[in-house]
Amino acid sequence: MEMILRTLAASFCLLNFSGVKLQAPELDLGQFAWLTPLRGDISSECLAASNQYVDTLLNIQPDLTSIPGPLSMFDSNGRFPLEGFLSDSLDIPIDICQGDEECQFTLPDQLRFVTAKIPLGYSINPGNFDECLEINDFETAYCNMYIQGPPGFAMARPPGPGRMQEMSTIDVDQLNSLGNINVLQNQHLHPKAKSLTMDLSSINLYVSELAAYNISITTDRLYLSMLSVYSIVASPKIGMCFPKACSVEDVNKNFANLTADSNLPIEITINLNINGTVLNYTLELPSSEVTVNTAKCFTSENIHGTPEEFPPVYIFFYILYALIGALVILGTLSEVVFEFVLKKKAPNSLPIKLIHSYSMYSNGKRLLSTKSIGKDHLDCMNGMRFLSMTWVAVGHSFVSAFGTAIRNSEAGLNILSHGGTFLFEVILNALPSVDSFFLMSGTLTTYIFLKELDRAGKNPMKHRVTLIMYYLHRYLRLTIPYVLIMGVVISVLPFVYHGPEWNNIVLESESCQKYWWKHLLYIHTLVEDNQNDRCMAVTWYLVDDMMFHVFSPVVIYPMYILYKMTKKHLWTVLFWAFSLACFTFGVFYIAYTTEQGPMGVKVDNIHTHYTYHVSFYFAPWARYQAYLIGIILGYILHHCRGKDIKIREDVNIFAWEAAFLGGFAVVFGLHTVRQTNEMTLFAATMYHTFQRLAWNGALAWVIFSCSKGYGGIINEFLSWSAFAPLSRLTFCTYLIHQNVISMFAKSVLSSFPNDFEMFTSVWYYLAIQFISCVVAFGFALVFEVPATRAEKLLVDAVLGSLFKQEPKPQVTNRDPEIRNAGIASTTAQEPSKDENAFKEGEFLNEKELAKWKEANMEPTADTDNQTELASTDSNTSGIGSNDPHSADNNSEETGSNSANSSDGSGNAPPAYDQIIKDVDAIQKA
């Protein structure tokens, strides 16, 4: 038994990266430093515990009645390398004589050209997290050990005979890219190249062959060089069980001592005699800089890895959630009592309405309502919004698989690199899904803002109030649920579960605690240190959307004024086209001058040198085109409201074909590029410049066509009533889905080595989508909808006290203005043309009555509660319900129109029911 354990320990110690072979009977106890901290300036407590650990392992007796703790510690360690370590490899060509003519003429090709076969998979072994922390007779800590190489890897020769020459260079950008495997594989591989693998026998053979030509390099230095490249390509890591007395600092000091030799330069000595000329010089390669370290260790007392001192922010959010929970319970009970016990309406007071705004009963009805209406309503946005959200989740869940302990990395990376099947481009090129939300956001923002400006008329005060509410209402609607969900990320998620990589969840919590104020200002992706911010990464979308919302009045106001001044659309459209052209040129200029390749695709002849701290992918100025398409669509829909638009059949068919081809080209147009990795800079720039115009132009036509009755089966599908409740969850789903993915990826899926397969990835996505929607429903129910209703009630109360509005006159069938002189407008609007057309003594016919209703009747809140185009909620981000961030779906109006609705409960204005009855009586007469 003892001999077996010694042999196992010795074999594990072979993980030292110097390449020294150890034989089990001649065990070097110093090599146990690879197993537990024994070297470096470590604490005395750690050293004592490590010695006890090693002594116990070496003195285990064969008549064991129980398994000692140190033996369980050893068993819970991850083994490295895994079986199959050399089965998947990345072939990297190296010419050791590059730029050296003497060397080129001396060495045969089979030694000069080397194909370094760098292992690609089987590099992650988390060991057994639970076994390590459940040991009773020895205090333990579980740590993830990361094997890391230098930030860059290049082999350069110092001044040789007369000049500095480059020996060999490996493109680190390519190594770090997931979409470039086929660029590196089989590229410039010499037919006679020597294959060099990361095993000592292969390296020793190559070193001996070089020695025959008087070129010497030590085996361990060459091995470290390959390990350095391997650490960049595969990011290997193993889970290890150490004594609890050893801190993270002790562990890192120990491994820093073990890998100190990797910081020394690698020397290749060349002694050549060419035609009597003796060349004796040394090539000095940069150091390999291999490091082994950890960032976090877990103990049985702190299995989550949370801070030892309880942060005050945790207490703040716990108190806040307790208050919200109390309001939810109180509001639900109160509403249920009034509705089902007392069977009467609740008092129409602000405190009661505020309490009822937290009722799970009414809020649940709002969220789950499937009511749908047709003409001039954007029901199609329900389906478009939910499908776009699922598209985002598919892409994120698929990519997240590479953050787990998968073994066959090459299988997955080849799919990302070569693109798989043609249809798989839908997943690989899921980037347009986010632009869809920008389009919908711009459309709703413009439509509602123009409607509010019309209501303001020529009153300067109302225009100022409209503009203030445009910003204030939007900020509150977005920020309140955003902060509450961020609080969950900060104070709740770290305690939900545990696992080998759970420190990533804790790190996100700590990042949110540090950078929260930047998130509340919506600038966290725009500041210079944005790379350090790990808090809710998907919220880069909110930064862009808020920037668009803030900037858009600069575009919308001139469009409104130009139309009011000229009563023609020409100048308005020209101004919009000029704005679009400016931003389109900006995208072209940045993409071309910084040599941007297609996003997500690595092209071998395009190497970007974009250095600005705001990522080109996140930059608002690179995405505003989508929002501008939404602005012109909102403008068109505003001016077409209530009008029957006639479109010839051939024009309709042509427009649908153009929309389909445009969207198809954007999604599938990169398939060939992904296969060949060949694309000119100009072609890549054109794709960057016009992809958002093509994609969002296609969706804009779909929305317009469906809203005007020309969508056919597409409209029927997108307007399916089941999409209505799902679309109301998209804001919360978007905010939380990445955290749901991370919790699975950093716990269960990181606990054991597993294989990447398409079938399991599909099931993984379905589970993520379902869980995200369920969690989002809970957040919408207790966070988003109550906050939306309460905010609306408070804003209405403030505006109502500032602007007293006289009650609207009620229309009755006894009103002589209706029966004899025509219909008087019941609103503050100017009389309609239909109204002035009536002569005294005439009554309305059915057609004229319908026109009068359309021109003079305010819509009910129940109508607004669906995906109505005329929604009056100014919170119009593309992610969410029709008020895209309001789960009550636009049932409430803002700004100067806030007094038109009696409360936030979705009830109609008081006079509306009587007006309808009276008008119906006129019709019967």
N, C-alpha and C positions, 0 to 999 in steps of 0.2 A: 504493500500500500504506500509506504513511504517513498519507494523508488518511483512509483507511478506519479505521485504528487510532485516529486522533484523534477521528473521528466516534463510534466505539464508546465510547471513553473518555468523551466528552462526554455521550453518551446515558446512560451509567452514572451519571455525576455528577448527572444530573437527579434522582437519588434523594435529593437534599437536600430537606429538608422545609419549606423556606421558600417553595417554589413559584416560585422565580426561573427564568425560561426562559433557557437558554443556547444559543447558536448555535455550531456546530462550528468555524467559522473564528475566532471570538472566544473561544477556549478560556480559561477562568479556571483557571490552574494551582492556585489555592488550593482548588478544588473536588475535587482529587485526594485531599484529606483523607478523603473518603468511601470512598476506595479503599485507602489505607494511612495510618498515623498520621503527621501533619504538623503538627498543632496541639496547643496545650496544653503543659503542663509535662512533656514527654516526655524520655526519656534521649537523650543525644547519639548513642549507638550506634544507637538506633532511628531517629532523624532521618536519620542518614547512610545507613542501609540503605534507608529509604523514598525518599530523594532518588535514590539509585542505581536503585531500582525504577522510579520515574517517568521518569527520564532515559532509561533503556533502552527503555521503551515509546514515548517520543516520538522516538527516534532509530533505530528499526528501519528497515533498508534493504530495498528490494523484492527484491533478489537474495539471498534467504536460502537458505543451504544446510542450516541446522538451525534448530530452533525455540528461541529463547532462553528461559531460565528465567522471566524476568518475564512473557513472553507466555503461558507455560503457567500462571503464577500468575493472570494476568488471566482466562484461559479457565476456570480451575477455580472461580472465584467463582460463587456462586449469583446468578442474576438476579432482580431484584425491581422491580416486581411481575411475577408470572407472566402468561402469556397466559391470558385468561379471568378476570382479576382482578375485573372488574366484572360477571361473569355471574351469580354467586350473591351475593345481598345480603340483609341483615336490615333491614327497614323500621322505623325508630324515629321516632315522632311527636314533634315539638317545637313548642310554641306560644311564640314569642318575646315575646308580649305578655301572658303569663300573669300575672294579678294586677294589671295596669296598665290602668285604664279608659281613660285618654287614648289610650294606644297601641291599645287594642282598637277604639276608635271611629275611629281615623285610618287605620290600615293596612288595605288590602284583604285578604280572606281568603287570596288566592293568595300573598301575601308574609308574612302573619302566621303561617300554618300551614306548617310545613316537614316534609317526610318525608325524613329523613336515611337514605340508602340505604348502609348500612355493609357493605362487602365481607365475606363470610363464609368464603370458601374461597380456594384458590390463594394462600396466604400463607406457605408454607414451601418453600424451595428450598435444599437442602443443598450445591449445587454438586457438586464432584468431590473427595471426600476423598483418594482414592488418588493422583490426578493431582497434587494439591498437594504431597503428602509424598514423591513419587517424583522430584521435580526435582533434578537433579544439580549444575547450575552456579549455583544460588542457594539459600542456606539458608532454609527456609520453615517456617511454622507455620500449622496449620489451626485456625480459631476459629469457633464458632457465635455469631452476633450476634443478640441478642434485642431486639426493639423493644417497649418496655414503656410503658404509660401510668400514670397515677396510681392509687393504691389505691382511690380513689373518684372518680366523675365526676358533678358537679352544677353547674349554672349558676344562680347566685343573684345577684339585683340588690341593690346597696347601698341605703341609705335614699333613697327617691325623694321625692315630695311628701308628706312627713309620716310615713312608716312604712317598715319593712323589708318588702320584698315578694320573693317567690320568683318568679324568671323562668321557670325550667324545671328539672325534676329528672328524672334518669334513674336508675332503680333498679339499683344496681350488683349487688345480690344476684341480680337476674334476669339481668343480663348474664353473670354468672359461672356460672350454672346451665346444665347441658346439657339439662335437661328442660323448658325454658321457651320454646323458640323460637316456638311458636304463641301464647304469651302476648304476646310483643313484636310479632310480625308482625301486621299488619292490626288493631292495637288502637287504637281511637280515631283512626283516620286520617281527616282531614278530606277530603271529596270534592274540594275545591279546593286541597288542599295542594300546595306547590311541592316537586318532587322535586329533591333535592340529592345528587349523587354525588361520589365522591372523585377527580374529575378537575378540573383547573384551569379548563377552559372552563365547566363547570357552576357552579363557585364564582364565577368572574369575572362571569358573567351575573347571578347572584343579587345580588352586591355592587352591580353597576350599577343593578339595579332598586330596591334599597334606597336608593341614593343619590338617586333621583328623589323620594324622600319625605324627603330631608334626614336620612337615617340612614346613618351611615358606619361601616364596619368593614374593616380591612385584609384582603386576600385570604389572606396567609400565616397570619394569626392564626386565621381561620376554618378554614383547611385543617388547622392543628395541632389545633384542637378536634375535628374529625372523626377525625383520625389517633389522637387520644387514646382516643376511644371504640372505634375499630377495633382498637387494640392490646389493649384489654380483651376484646373479643369474639373476635378471631381469633388472638391470641398469635403474631404473625408473627415469623419468624426466617429468616436466610439464613446459609449457610456461606461464609466468606471466607478467602482465603489471604494472609497477611501475611509480612513478613520475620521470620525467626527472632529477630533482635536485638530485636524489639519484644515486651515482656512483656505479660501481661494488664493490668497497671496502665497501661502506655503506651497500649494500645488503648482502654481505658475513658476515660482522660484526653482522648484525641483526640476521641472521640465526645461526651463531656460538653461539650467546647468547641463542637462543632458544633450541639448541641441546646440550648445555653444560653438561647437566646431563648424556648424553650418554657416556661421558668420564670417569664416575665413575665406579668402579668395581661392578659386580652383585653378591650379597650375597645370599646364600641359607643356612638358619639356620636349623640344624637338632638336635632335642632332642628325643633320643630314650632310652627306658628302656628294655633291653634284659636280661631276667632271673635275674633280680635284678641289672644288670650292667647298669649304667646310662652313655649314650654317649651324650655329649653336645659339638658340634663343628660347625663351619661355613665353608661352601665351598664358596670360592671366585672365581668367574668367571672373566675372563678378560673383560674389558669394551667393549661396543658395538661399540663405535666410529662412530656413525652415523653423517654424515655431510650433510648439504644442501647448495650448493653454485652454483655460475655461473662464467663463464669465460668471457662472452661478452654480452653487451647489445646494442640494436639497437635503433636509434632514427629516427625521420622523416627526419632530416637533413643529417643523415649518415645511410641510410637504408641498405647499403652493409656491414657496420662494418669495413670499411677500415681505415687505420691510419689517424689521423687528419692532420698531417703534410705530405705533398705530398713527397714521397721518391724520391730522385734524380734518382734512377734506373728506375723509371717509365718514366721520361723524356728521359733518354738515349735510352730506347727501342722504345719510340714513334718516336724519331728522326731517329733511325735506320730503323724502318718500313716505315717511310716516304721516306727515300732514296731508299729502296728496291721497294716501290710502284712507285716511279718516274722512276727507271730503268725498271721495268716491263712495264709501259706505253710507255716509250721511245723505248724499244726493240721491243715491239709488233707493234707499229706504224711503226717503221723503216722497220721491216721485211715485214709487209703487203704492205708498199709502194713499196719496191723492188720486191715483189712477184707478186702483182696484178696491180699496177699502172705503174711502170717503166718496169715491166716484164723482168728483167735482174738480174743476180747474184750480190749479194752485194760484195763490195771490200774485197779482201782477206787480211785484216789487223787485227792485234790483237785487237785494240780498238773496231772495228765494230763487230768482233766475240764475244767479251765480252758483248757488249750491246745486241746482238741477243741471247745470252745465257739466257737472262731474258724474252725472247719473250713468251707470253702465247700461241701464235699460234703454234710454233714448239714444245714447251714443252707439250702442250695439245695433239698434234698428237703422241708424244712419249708415253705419259701416256695411251692413249686410243687405241693404236695399238693392233690389235688382230692377227697379222701375226704369223704364226707358222710353224716350220720346224721339220723334223723328225730325221733321223738317227744321232746318236752320239750327240744328243742334249737333254738337260734335261727339255723338256717341261713339264714332269710330276711334276717337282718341282713347277710349277705355281699353280696347284691344291693343292698339298701338303702344300704349304706355306699358301695359302688363307684359306684352311680348318683348318689348325692348328691355324691360327689367330682367326677364328670364334670360335674355341673350347675354346681358352683363354677367349674371350669375353663372351661366354655363362657362364663359371664358375664364372667370376667376377660379371656379372650382376645378376646372381642367388643369390650369397652370399650377394650382396649389398642390397638386399631386407630387410635383417635383420638390416640394419642401418637406416631404415625409421620408421615411426610411426605405425608399425603393431601391431595389438591387439592380434591376436591368435598365439603368439610365439610358443606355443607347437606344433601346426600343422606343422610348418616349421622345428622346431628342431627335431621332430620325424623323418622327412624325412632324415635329415642329420645324425641322430643317427642310425636309423634302416635300412637306405638305400633305402627305398621305393621299387620299382620294380627292377628286375634284370637289365633291360636296363637302369635304372636311374643311374647306376654306371658310365655311359659315362660322366655324369655331375659331379657326386660326386668325381670321380677319373679322373679329367681333367689334372692332373699334368704332365703326359707325353707329353702334347702338347708343352711345352717349350723345352723339350729335343729334339724334332723334329727339332727345329731351330738350336740347337747346332750341330746336325748331318749334316744338310745342310751347315752350316757355315764351319765346318771342311772339308767337301767334296770340296767345291769351293775354300777355302783357299789353300788346298794342291794341287789341280789340277793346279791352276793358278801359285802358287809359283814354283812348279816343272817345269812348262812351262817356267817361267822366268829364272830359273836356267839353263835350257837347252840352252836358248838363250845367257846367259852370257858365256857359254862354259868354257874355261880355263883362261879367262881374270879376274885377281883379282879385277881390278877396277870396271868392270861391276858387279861382285858379291857384292862388297861393295855398289854400287849404287842400286842394286836390293834389298838388305837388308834394306837400308835406305828408299827406296820407299815403301817397304813392311809395314813399321811402319808409315811413314809420311802420305802416301796416305790414309791408313785406318783411322788414327786419324782424318784427315781433313774431310773425307767423313762422318764419324759418328758425329763428334762434331759440325760442322756448322749447320746442321738442328736441332740437339739436343739443341743447345744454343738458336736458334731462337724460337723453340717451348717452351722452358723453359721461354723465355721472355714473351710469351703469357700467360703462367701460372702465371707469376709474376705480369704483368702489365695490362692484359686485362680481364682475367676470373673473378677477384673480382668484376668487374663492369657489368658483363653480366646480372645478375639477383639478386634476394634476397630471403630470406626465413628464417625460424626459426633456421636452422642449417648452415646458410651460413658462419658463422664464421670459419667453417672447411676449406672452400675454401680460405678464407683470411689467415688462419694459414699456409696453404700450400704455399701460396705466400711468406709469411714472412720466412718460412723455406728455400725456394729456395734462397731468398736474403742472408740468413745467411750461407748456406752450398754450394753455387754454385761452389766454387773452388774445393771442394771435388768431385763434379760431373764431372767437367772438367778433373780431374785427374783419374776419374773412380776408386775411392777408397771409396766412401761414405758408402758402406756396409761392409767395412773391418776395419774401425776405431772403437775405443771403444765406442764413443758416438753415434753410428749409430741409437740407439733407439729413439733419439730425432729428427732425420731427417725425415720429413714428405713430402719432396719434390719429386714428381713424383716417387712414390713407385715402379712402375713397372720397373724402370730403373736398378733394381738389375741385370736384365738380361744383360744389357750392360756392367756392371762391370765384370761379369763372362766371357762374350764373349770377352771383351778386354783382360782380363787376359789370356784366352786361346790363343788368337792371339799373344800376346807378348811371351808366353812360347813355342808355337808350333814349331818354328824353331829348338829348342833343340831336337825335335823328327824328324822333316822333314829333316833337313840337314843331320844327320847321315844316314837316309834311302836313301837319294839321293847319298851320298858318297859311301855307301856300295854297291849300285847297280853299280855305275860307276867303282868301283874297281874290283868287281867280275863278273859283267855282269850276275849275277844270283839274283833271287828274294828271295832265301832262307834266306840269312843272314839279308836282309831287313825286312822280315816278322818276323824273330825271334826277332830282336831288337824291332819291334813294339809290338810283343806279350809280351815281357818283360816289356815294358812301361805300357801296359794295365794291366798286372798282378800286378805291383806295385801299381797302383791307385785302382785297385779292392781290393787288400788286405787292402789298407788304408781305404776304405769305410767299409769293413767288421770290421776292428779293432775299428773304431770310433763308428759304430752302435752297436757293441756288448758290448764294455766296457762302453758306456754311456747309454745302454739299450734304444735304439731308437725303438719306435713302428712304425707301418706303418704310413706314413704321412697322416694326415687327419682322422685317425681312432684311437679312444681311446680304449685301451685294459686294462681291470681291473687289470691284473697281471703284467703289464709292466709300470713302472714309471721312466721316463728318468731323469738322473741327469747331462744332458749336460749343462755346465755352460759357455762355451766359448762365447765371445761377438759376434762372427759371427754366425748367425743362420745356423744350419745344412742344412736347406732348401736352403739358399743362398750361402753356402760355395762353392767356385770354385773347391776345391779339391774333393768335394763329387759329382761333376757333370762332371768331365773331361772325364769320360768313354764315354759319348755320342760323345764328340768331337773326341776322339781317333778312334771311329768307323768311323766317317767321314773322318779322315786322311787316314785310310787304303782304304776306298772306293775311295777317290780322287786319291790315288796312283794307284789303279787298273785301274781306268778309264783313267788316264794319259797314262799308258802303253798299254791300249787297244784302244787308239784313232785311229780311221780310220780302225780298224780291224773288220772282221766279226767273231764273237764268236759263235761257234756251241755248243749248249746245247741239250743233248738228251731229248726227251719228258718226260721220266720217271723221270729224274733228275730235270727237270724244275717243274714238278708237285710236287715232293717231297719238293723242296725248297719253293714253294709257300705255301704248307701245313704247313711246319715248321714255315714260317714267320707269317702265320695267327694265328697259335696256340700260338706262342710266344707273339705277340701283344695282343691276346685275353686274355691270362693268366695275363698279366700286368694290363689291364684295369678292367677285371671282377673278377680277382682272390681274391679280398678282400671282395666280397659280403657276403660270409658266415661269415667272421670275423666281418664285420660291423653289421651283424644280432645278433651274439652271444657274441661279444666282448671277444672272447677267442682266444688266439694265443700264442704259446711259444716264448720265446725270440730268440731261435735259428731260428725258422721259420721267424720271423720278420726280423732278421738280414740277412737271405738268400734273402728275398724279397728286402731289401735295396741294397744288394750287386749285385744282378743279374738283377734287373728290367730294368735298363738302357741298359744293354747288350742285353737283349731280345727284348726290344722295338726298339732300334736303329738298332740292327741287322736285325730285320724284315723290317724296312723302308729302310735300305741299300740295301737289296735284291730287294725291289720294285723299287728303283731308278735304280739299275744296270740292272735289267730285262727289265724295260721299255725303257731304253736308248739303249738296244741291240735288241729290237724288240720282246721280249718275254712277254710283259706285257698284251697283248690282250685287253679285254674290260676295264681293270683297267687303262691301259695306255691311251686308248681313252678318258676315263672320266677325268683323271687327266690332260691330255694334251688338254682338251677342250679350244678352243681359247678364250672363255669368261673369263677364269681364268687369262689370261695374263695381262690385265689391272688391274684386282683386286689384283693380286699378287704384282704389283708395288706400291700399296698403303699400304702394310702391315707394313712397318716401321713406317710411320706417324700414321697409325691406332693404332699400338701398343702403341706408345708414348702418344696418346691423349685419347684413349677410356676410361681409368679409370677416367679421368677428366670429360668426358661427363657423365659417370655414376654418379659421385659424384655431379655434378651440378643438376641432376634430383633428386637424393636421398636427397640432403640437402636443396632443395627448395620446389618443388611441392609435392613430396611424403612425406615430413616431415611436411606438413601444416595441415594435418588432420589424425585422426586415420583411418587405413585401414586394411583390412584382407589379409593375405597371401593366394594366390591360384595359382595352377600350370598354369592355363589358362592365368591369367593376367601376370604371370612371363614370359611366352613365348612371349606374345605381347610386354612386356617391353624389352625383349632381342632384338626382331626384330627391334624395334625403336632405341635402342642403337646402334645396328650394322649398320643400315642405316645412322644414323646421324654421327657416327664415320667415316664411309667411305666417306661421303660427306665432312666433315671437313678435313679429311686426304687428299682428292683430292686437296682442296684449298691449304693446306700446301705444298704438293708435288709440286704443280704448281708454287708457288711463292717462296718457300724456298729450297726444296730438289733438284729438277732438276736444277734450275739456279746455285745453289751452286756447284753441281756436275760438270756441264759443265764449269763454270768459273774456278774451281779448276784445272780441267784437262788442260784447255788452258794455265793457268799460269805455271803449272808444266812442260808442254811440252815446253813452251817458255824458261824456265830456263834450262831444260835438253838439249834443242836444242842448246843453246848458249855454253853449257859446252862440248857437244859431237857432233861435226859436223859429219854428216853422208853423205857419197857420195850417189848420186842418184842411184837407182837400174837401171840396163840396161833393156831397153824395148825389148821384144821379138817380132820380126816381121817375116812374112812368107818369107822375102827375106834374112833372116839371114842364112848364109851357115852352121852355127853350128846346125841349126834346120833341114834344108832341106837335108844336106849331112852327117853331122857328129853326129847327135843326138841332144838331147835337153840339152842346158846349163841351169843350175839352175839360176833363176832370183833373188835368195836371197843369203844371206851370208852363207847358209847352205852348208854342204858337199854334193857332188854329190850323188844322190840316186842310188841304185842298178839298177833300171829300166833304168836310163839314160845311165849307162855304158854298158848296154846290147845291145844297138843299134849299128849296124854296119854302116859304111859309105855307103851312097846311099839309106838307107832304110827309109821308112816313118812310122809314127805311125799308128797302127790300133786303133780301138775305145777303146778296153780294156786297151791297153797300155797307150793311151792318158788319160784315166780316172785316172790311177795310177799316171801318171806324174802330173796331176792337183792336186791330193790329196797331193802329196809330195812337190810340189813347189809353188802352188798358195796361196797367202795370202787371207783370207776370207774377204768379203766385210763387211763394217760396218752395212749394212742392215741385213746381216746374223747374225752378232754379236748382232744386236738389239733384237733378240729373246732370248729365254732361251737356248743359245748355251752352250754346255759343255765346249767348248774351249774359253769361255769368258776370257778376259784378264784384267778385272778389279779386282784389289786386295782387294777391299772392299767387303768382302764376309761373312758378318754376315748372319745368317739364316733368319732374319726377313727383308723382303724387296724384291726387284726384283732380277734378277739373279746376277747383282751386287746387293746383297740383300738389300743394302741401297741406291741404285742408281736407280732413277725412269727412267733414260734413258736406263736401261737394258743392260748394258755391251757393249754399242756401242763404247766405247773408250778404248784404250790400255794405259798402264802405263809403267814406267820404261824404259828399253832399247828399248822397242818396240814402244815408244810413237811417234816416227817420222813416223811410217807406216801409220798413218791416217792423212789426210790433215787438218782436223779441228774437232771441237766437234759437228758438226751438223749432223753427221751420214753419210756424203758423203764418197765414196770409195776413196782409194789412187789414185792419178792422172793417174798412168800408168796402172791401173788394167783393165779399159775398153778396152784399146788398146791391152793388152795382150790377153784378151778373144777373141777379134775379130781375132787376128792373129792366135791363136791356132785353132779356128773354121775354118779358111781358110785352115790350114794344114789338118784338118780332111776331108774337102771336096775334097782336092787334092788327 
